[in-house]
Amino acid sequence: MSQQPLTTVLAAANTTTGFHPGLAYFALWALVIGAIIGVPIYLVRMVRERRNRR
């Protein structure tokens, strides 16, 4: 058999897990991680801007 290592790993994953997320799954997690990182930065900027106005 002349399979590539990646193909072998994917074939093994296919037989063991049965769960293969699609593009929407990764897009959802990208949004979740972006929100986790972005919201605190946004809040800090809002607070600093409000303090500077006073």
DSSP file (Angstrom, degrees, kcal/mol; ACC not computed):
  #  RESIDUE AA STRUCTURE BP1 BP2  ACC     N-H-->O    O-->H-N    N-H-->O    O-->H-N    TCO  KAPPA ALPHA  PHI   PSI    X-CA   Y-CA   Z-CA
    1    1 A M              0   0    0      0, 0.0     2,-0.2     0, 0.0     0, 0.0   0.000 360.0 360.0 360.0 134.5    0.0    0.0    0.0
    2    2 A S        +     0   0    0      2,-0.0     2,-0.2     0, 0.0     0, 0.0  -0.428 360.0 153.5-117.8  57.9    1.4    3.4   -0.9
    3    3 A Q        -     0   0    0     -2,-0.2     3,-0.0     1,-0.1     0, 0.0  -0.572  45.4-116.3 -85.0 148.7   -0.8    5.7    1.2
    4    4 A Q     >  -     0   0    0     -2,-0.2     4,-2.1     1,-0.1     5,-0.2  -0.474  28.2-113.4 -74.2 154.7    0.4    9.1    2.3
    5    5 A P  H  > S+     0   0    0      0, 0.0     4,-2.4     0, 0.0     5,-0.2   0.894 117.4  51.5 -57.4 -41.1    0.7    9.6    6.1
    6    6 A L  H  > S+     0   0    0      1,-0.2     4,-2.7     2,-0.2     5,-0.2   0.909 108.7  50.6 -64.2 -41.1   -2.1   12.1    6.2
    7    7 A T  H  > S+     0   0    0      1,-0.2     4,-2.3     2,-0.2    -1,-0.2   0.893 110.0  50.9 -62.5 -39.5   -4.4    9.8    4.3
    8    8 A T  H  X S+     0   0    0     -4,-2.1     4,-2.2     2,-0.2    -2,-0.2   0.918 111.1  47.5 -64.2 -43.9   -3.6    7.0    6.7
    9    9 A V  H  X S+     0   0    0     -4,-2.4     4,-2.5     1,-0.2    -2,-0.2   0.923 112.8  48.8 -63.9 -44.2   -4.4    9.3    9.7
   10   10 A L  H  X S+     0   0    0     -4,-2.7     4,-2.1     1,-0.2    -2,-0.2   0.885 110.4  51.1 -64.4 -38.0   -7.6   10.4    8.1
   11   11 A A  H  X S+     0   0    0     -4,-2.3     4,-1.4     2,-0.2    -1,-0.2   0.895 111.3  48.1 -65.0 -39.4   -8.7    6.9    7.3
   12   12 A A  H  X S+     0   0    0     -4,-2.2     4,-1.4     1,-0.2    -2,-0.2   0.893 111.5  49.8 -67.7 -39.1   -8.0    5.9   11.0
   13   13 A A  H  X>S+     0   0    0     -4,-2.5     4,-2.3     1,-0.2     5,-0.8   0.861 106.5  57.1 -66.5 -34.6   -9.9    8.8   12.2
   14   14 A N  H  <5S+     0   0    0     -4,-2.1    -1,-0.2     1,-0.2    -2,-0.2   0.870 110.3  42.9 -64.9 -37.0  -12.8    7.9   10.0
   15   15 A T  H  <5S+     0   0    0     -4,-1.4    -1,-0.2    -5,-0.1    -2,-0.2   0.751 119.8  41.1 -82.5 -23.6  -13.1    4.5   11.4
   16   16 A T  H  <5S+     0   0    0     -4,-1.4    -2,-0.2    -5,-0.1    -3,-0.2   0.878 123.9  24.0 -95.0 -40.0  -12.7    5.5   15.1
   17   17 A T  T  <5 -     0   0    0     -4,-2.3    -3,-0.2    -5,-0.2    -2,-0.1   0.931  65.7-160.4 -96.4 -51.8  -14.7    8.7   15.6
   18   18 A G      < +     0   0    0     -5,-0.8     2,-0.6     1,-0.2    -4,-0.1   0.429  59.2 110.4  81.4  -2.3  -17.5    8.9   13.0
   19   19 A F        +     0   0    0     -6,-0.2    -1,-0.2     2,-0.0    -2,-0.1  -0.930  37.9 170.6-111.6 115.9  -17.7   12.7   13.6
   20   20 A H        -     0   0    0     -2,-0.6     2,-0.0    -3,-0.1    -6,-0.0  -0.886  22.4-146.8-126.5 100.4  -16.5   14.9   10.9
   21   21 A P        -     0   0    0      0, 0.0     2,-0.1     0, 0.0    -2,-0.0  -0.324  13.8-141.0 -67.2 146.3  -17.2   18.6   11.4
   22   22 A G     >  -     0   0    0      1,-0.0     4,-1.4    -2,-0.0     3,-0.4  -0.193  36.4 -81.4 -92.9-170.3  -17.9   20.7    8.3
   23   23 A L  H  > S+     0   0    0      1,-0.2     4,-2.4     2,-0.2     5,-0.2   0.859 126.6  59.1 -63.1 -37.0  -16.9   24.2    7.4
   24   24 A A  H  > S+     0   0    0      1,-0.2     4,-2.5     2,-0.2    -1,-0.2   0.864 101.8  55.1 -62.1 -35.7  -19.8   25.7    9.5
   25   25 A Y  H  > S+     0   0    0     -3,-0.4     4,-2.0     2,-0.2    -1,-0.2   0.930 111.1  43.2 -62.6 -46.2  -18.5   24.0   12.6
   26   26 A F  H  X S+     0   0    0     -4,-1.4     4,-2.1     2,-0.2    -2,-0.2   0.864 112.6  53.3 -69.9 -34.8  -15.1   25.6   12.2
   27   27 A A  H  X S+     0   0    0     -4,-2.4     4,-2.1     2,-0.2    -2,-0.2   0.906 108.1  51.3 -64.7 -41.0  -16.6   29.0   11.4
   28   28 A L  H  X S+     0   0    0     -4,-2.5     4,-2.4     1,-0.2    -2,-0.2   0.933 111.6  46.1 -61.7 -46.0  -18.7   28.8   14.5
   29   29 A W  H  X S+     0   0    0     -4,-2.0     4,-2.7     1,-0.2     5,-0.2   0.841 108.9  55.9 -68.3 -31.7  -15.7   28.1   16.7
   30   30 A A  H  X S+     0   0    0     -4,-2.1     4,-2.3     2,-0.2    -1,-0.2   0.914 110.0  46.4 -63.4 -41.2  -13.7   30.9   14.9
   31   31 A L  H  X S+     0   0    0     -4,-2.1     4,-2.4     2,-0.2    -2,-0.2   0.912 112.6  49.8 -66.1 -41.8  -16.5   33.3   15.9
   32   32 A V  H  X S+     0   0    0     -4,-2.4     4,-2.3     2,-0.2    -2,-0.2   0.938 114.0  44.1 -63.2 -46.9  -16.6   32.0   19.5
   33   33 A I  H  X S+     0   0    0     -4,-2.7     4,-2.0     1,-0.2     5,-0.2   0.895 112.9  52.7 -66.3 -39.1  -12.9   32.3   19.9
   34   34 A G  H  X S+     0   0    0     -4,-2.3     4,-3.1    -5,-0.2    -1,-0.2   0.891 110.2  48.2 -61.4 -39.7  -12.9   35.7   18.3
   35   35 A A  H  X S+     0   0    0     -4,-2.4     4,-2.4     2,-0.2    -2,-0.2   0.899 108.7  53.4 -68.1 -40.1  -15.6   36.9   20.7
   36   36 A I  H  < S+     0   0    0     -4,-2.3    -1,-0.2     1,-0.2    -2,-0.2   0.884 119.2  35.2 -62.0 -37.6  -13.7   35.6   23.7
   37   37 A I  H  X S+     0   0    0     -4,-2.0     4,-0.9    -5,-0.2    -2,-0.2   0.878 121.6  45.8 -81.5 -39.9  -10.7   37.6   22.6
   38   38 A G  H  X S+     0   0    0     -4,-3.1     4,-2.6    -5,-0.2     5,-0.2   0.844 100.4  62.4 -78.6 -36.2  -12.5   40.6   21.2
   39   39 A V  H  X S+     0   0    0     -4,-2.4     4,-2.7     1,-0.2     5,-0.2   0.929 104.3  46.9 -62.5 -48.1  -15.1   41.4   23.8
   40   40 A P  H  > S+     0   0    0      0, 0.0     4,-2.4     0, 0.0    -1,-0.2   0.904 113.4  50.0 -60.5 -38.4  -12.6   42.2   26.7
   41   41 A I  H  X S+     0   0    0     -4,-0.9     4,-2.2     2,-0.2    -2,-0.2   0.924 111.8  48.5 -63.0 -43.7  -10.5   44.4   24.3
   42   42 A Y  H  X S+     0   0    0     -4,-2.6     4,-2.2     1,-0.2    -1,-0.2   0.910 111.8  49.1 -61.8 -43.6  -13.6   46.2   23.2
   43   43 A L  H  X S+     0   0    0     -4,-2.7     4,-2.5     2,-0.2    -2,-0.2   0.901 109.6  51.3 -65.6 -40.5  -14.7   46.8   26.8
   44   44 A V  H  X S+     0   0    0     -4,-2.4     4,-2.4    -5,-0.2    -1,-0.2   0.918 110.9  48.7 -62.7 -42.4  -11.3   48.1   27.9
   45   45 A R  H  X S+     0   0    0     -4,-2.2     4,-2.4     2,-0.2    -2,-0.2   0.898 110.7  50.9 -64.6 -39.5  -11.3   50.6   25.0
   46   46 A M  H  X S+     0   0    0     -4,-2.2     4,-2.2     2,-0.2    -2,-0.2   0.929 111.5  47.4 -62.5 -44.6  -14.9   51.7   25.9
   47   47 A V  H  X S+     0   0    0     -4,-2.5     4,-2.2     1,-0.2    -2,-0.2   0.918 112.9  48.3 -64.9 -43.4  -13.9   52.3   29.6
   48   48 A R  H  X S+     0   0    0     -4,-2.4     4,-2.1     1,-0.2    -1,-0.2   0.902 111.5  50.1 -63.7 -40.7  -10.7   54.2   28.6
   49   49 A E  H  X S+     0   0    0     -4,-2.4     4,-1.3     1,-0.2    -1,-0.2   0.896 110.4  49.8 -65.0 -38.7  -12.6   56.4   26.2
   50   50 A R  H  X S+     0   0    0     -4,-2.2     4,-0.8     1,-0.2    -1,-0.2   0.884 110.7  49.8 -67.2 -37.8  -15.2   57.2   28.8
   51   51 A R  H >< S+     0   0    0     -4,-2.2     3,-0.5     1,-0.2    -1,-0.2   0.879 108.5  53.3 -67.1 -37.1  -12.6   58.1   31.3
   52   52 A N  H 3< S+     0   0    0     -4,-2.1    -1,-0.2     1,-0.2    -2,-0.2   0.769 101.8  59.6 -70.5 -25.1  -10.8   60.4   28.8
   53   53 A R  H 3<        0   0    0     -4,-1.3    -1,-0.2     1,-0.2    -2,-0.2   0.800 360.0 360.0 -71.5 -28.0  -14.1   62.3   28.1
   54   54 A R    <<        0   0    0     -4,-0.8    -1,-0.2    -3,-0.5    -2,-0.2   0.488 360.0 360.0 -75.8 360.0  -14.4   63.3   31.7
